[in-house]
Amino acid sequence: MNYGDREFTPAELTQDQIQRYWAGDLARKTYLFRRQRKAILENCRRIAVIGVSTDPNDPSFVSMERLLGMGLEIIPVCSGRESLLGLRCYPCLRDVPGKLDIVQVYPVQGIDFEELAREAVVKGVNTFWMEPGLAASKEVEDILVSGRVHLVEYENLETEYLKHTPFATGPAAPARKDRKAVKVKERMTKHPATVKPEDGLKDAMWKMEHGHFRHLPVVDENERLVGMLTDRDVRLIRPSLAFTTKEDAAVQLWSIAVQQAAVFDPISVRPETTLKEAAELMLRWHVGGLPVVDEQHRVVGVITYTDLLREFIGREENH
């Protein structure tokens, strides 16, 4: 079969379709995982830390200080120490009293991970969090799965906690009296166009093209936010003209629903959120826009990086 200047074999066309399917499948799994991670961290209160360094300059020590500053209860598990950062230390996990939400483990020598996993199961820990530099063996995975303990690997707890609970960073600094913090509601696009998960992707693309915007909130039958569709999501899923004709691509687009391309459970903000907080969220999540929702989680607007740039330029011109 020939498209453009190159002839593609049926095997190449099939391979391209398979790659696109797995790319979409991976994206769906990623966002389901993110939703689960968000639930874990939003309900996290008590963390037992294992393998933390006593060196004040070590990243693990600094991270523990920051988590404490976010109002979390941190319990150091350090054999041979009475206290750390003014907190009582326990020689092993099983000696820690009360319920634990997360066991955070840093990469240090001498940890028996299988025994630690068993202790976590006995303690009824919700999540076993292995910091970057560590990976669970199959034996550890089996112990945690059988004990219904979530396993998180390759991620930094402090970084993820800030992503999912972005305003849990301690008391905010008092605002300067000479400059009132600008709120999202003052710069957002109000009453944006929306789509439903079951709507056709072709219709969503039409709204984007004719409305001249790149971010389209996805809502349920009660108009509550459930997802976000961007022009990037559309580009990732639309058929490539390198492997098909325009006519076939159009037919394929008609068969794709919004729910196959959109990101579900997106990060959102409230109208009272400041532009600074919205900008920090965009930087953390590498997104160009955020849906704005009310107390009932209904979409009332969209704030984008373009709105932030307009605010910045306006301030510069006023000086």
N, C-alpha and C positions, 0 to 999 in steps of 0.2 A: 504494500500500500504506500502511495506517495503523497506527502503533504509538504508543500513548499519546495525546497531544493534538495530534500533528502527523502530517500525511500525507507520506510520503517517496516520491519517484519512483523507478523502477527505476534511473535514471542515478545518483541520489544513493546508493542502496544499493551499486551497483557501485563507485562512487568510494570509498565507505567501505571496501569489501573490498580495493580496490587499495592504499589508504593503509596499511591494516593489514599487508598483505603486504610493502610496501616498508619499513615500520617494522621488521618482523621481519628482513627481509633486511639492513637497515642494522645492526641489532644483531649479527647473525651475523658480518658483515664486520668490525665494530668489534672483536669479541673475537678473531677470527683475526689482525687487525692487531696487537692487544695481545700475542698469543702470539708473533708474529714479533718485535715490539719487545723483549720480554723475552729472547728468545734472543740478539738482537744485543747487548744491554747486559750480559748475564751473561758473555759471552765477550769483552767489550771490555777491552783492556789499554793500547793505545797510541793517543793522540788527537793529531792535528795541528790546531792552532787558528789560524784565519785571520781577520784583522780585529779581533783583540782590542785593546782600548784600553790605553795605558800609564798612564792615569789611575787611581790606586789606588781612587778612589771610583766608577769606572764599573762597572756591573753585569757587563760581560764580564770585567773584571779580577778582580772579587770571585769570580765563578763559577769562573775558572781556578784561583784559590787554593783554593777548596773542593774541586774535582776532584783537585787535587794532594793535599789532605789525606785523600782517600779511598783513596790508594795507587795512583792511576792515573799512567801516564807521559804527561806533557803536553809536546808539542813546539810552541813558538810559531813561526809563520811570519810574520816581520816584516821586510820589506825595510828596510835602513838601520840595523838595531839588532844589536848583538853578543849581548846577553842581556836576559832579562826574568824577574824573580823568581828570578834565579840560574840560569836555564835558557838554554842556547844557542839563539839564534834562527837560522833559515834564511831566505834571501832568497825562495825559492820552494818549492813543494811537491815538485818533482822532485829537489831537493837533499837532502831528508830521507832519511837512510839507514834501511834495514830496512823491515819490514812495518808497515803502518798499519791499524788496525781502523776508525777513524772520522776523517773530515775534517769538522771543525766550523767553520762559516762564519758570521761576524757581519755585520750590514748596515753596510757602510762604502762610501764612494765609491771608484771606480777599480778595482773587481775585474772582471776578464774571466771571467765565470762559465763560458762555453763552454770556454775554455782550461783553466780550473781543473778542470772536469769531465773533460776529456781527460787531464790529468795524474793525476787520481784513478784513471782506468781503467788507465793505464799502470802506476801504482804497485800495482795490484791491491787497492785499498782496498775494504773490505767495505761501508761505509756513508758516504754523503754527507749530512751533517746541516746543514740550513739553519735557523738560529735565527729566532724570530719577527721579522717585519718583512721577510722575504725569501720569494720564491716562484720556483720554477724555471720558466724558459721552456720551450716545447715542444722547442726545440733542445737545451737542457741535459738534459731528460728523455730524449730520444732517445739522446743520447750515453751517459748512465748506464745506460739499459736495455740497449743493445747491448753495453755493457761489463760487464753483470751486476753493477752496483753498486746497492745499495739506496738509495733516496732518502727522507729524512724531512724534512717541512716543518712549519712553524707550531708546533713544540714546543721547549721549552727542555731542553737535554741534561742539565743538572744536576738539574732537577726530575724528569725521567723516570728518570734513573739512580737517584735516591733511591727512587722508587716501586718499581722492579723489583729493586733490591738494597738493601733498606731498612736493613740492618745494616752496610753498608760505609761507615761514617762515622768510621772511625778507631777507636782504642782506646776502650773504654767507660770512663766515669768510675768509680772505685771505689765500691762500694755502701756506704752508711752502715752502720756496725756496729750502730747502735741500731734499725735497721729492715731486716729481711730482705726482699728483693724478692719479691713474690708471683708465683708462676708460673701460667701458664694452666691447668696440670693441676689446680691447687687450686680453681679456680672454674668450669671448663668443665662442660657437660652431657656425661656419659660415655655411650658406646654409643648414639648418636642413631639415630633412624630414617633410612633411606636409600632411594633409588630408583635404578633403572637407566635409561639413556637411552631405551630402547625402551618403558618402562612408560607407561601412559596418564596424561595430565595429571589426569584425573578422580580416579584413585587417589591421586596425589600430593597433590591438594587435600584428599582425605578424611583422609590422614595428618596434614596440617597442622592441619585444623580439629579433629580429635579429640585430637591431641597438644598443642594450644594452643601451637604454635611457628610461627615465620615463616621459618626457614631449613632447607632440606632438602638434605643432600649427595647428589650423584649419583655413583655408583660403577660400575666395570666388573665383568666376570664374576669378577675376582680380588679384588673389594672395594677396589680402589684408587680414590682420588679422581680424577674426571675433570671434575666440574662442580658447580655450586651452583644450586639453585632457591629463589627467595624469593617471598614473597607479592606483591611488586612485579612480578616477572616474570609471575606468573599474571594480575595485573590488566591488564598490557599486552597479553596475547594473548587473553584470554577475550572472546568476542563481546559487543558492546555491546547492552544491552536497548533502547537508543534506536532500533536499526535491525533488531531481530529479536524474535521472541517468545521466551518462556522455554523453550518446547518445542524450538524450533529451536536455541536457544543450547545447550541440554543435548545435543542430537544432535551439534552441532559440537564440543563439548568432548570427547565420547567419541572423536572422530577425531583429536584432537591428542595427540602424544606428548611426553614430558618433554623430549626432545632439541630440540624446536622452541621451547621457552621458556627452557630453562636457560642459564646463563652457563658456558662451558667454560674450562678452564685457570684456575680462580680462584686468587686469592691465598690462601695457607694458612699456618698456623703450626705449630710443634712444641709438645709438652707442656711443654718446658723454657723456652719463650719467656716473658718477663715480661709482666705485664698492661700495663705502660707501653708496651712495644714493640707489643703487640697493639692498644692504643688508638691509637698513632701510625699504624699501618697502616689502621685503620678511618677515621681522619680523612683520610689521603692519598687513599684510594680511595672515600670517601663510601659506605661499606657499613656495615650494622648488625650483621654477624656474620661470623665466619671459621671455616672448617673446621679441625680440628686433626688432624694426620696423624703417623704414626710413621715410622721410617726406610725402611720399604717403601712409603710413601705410602698406607697404609691408614688409613681414617678411624677415629679413636679418640674424637672429641668435637667439640663446637661451642662456641665462645665468642662471646657477643653483648654488645652495649652494655648490656643489662640486667644482665648479670653484673658489668660494670665499675661500673655505678651502685651495685649492692649492696655492692661492695667499698668504694667511696668513702663511702657512707652509714655502713657499719660502722666505718670509720676515724674519721669525724667523731663518732660516738657514743662512741667509746673515748677521746676527748680531753676 
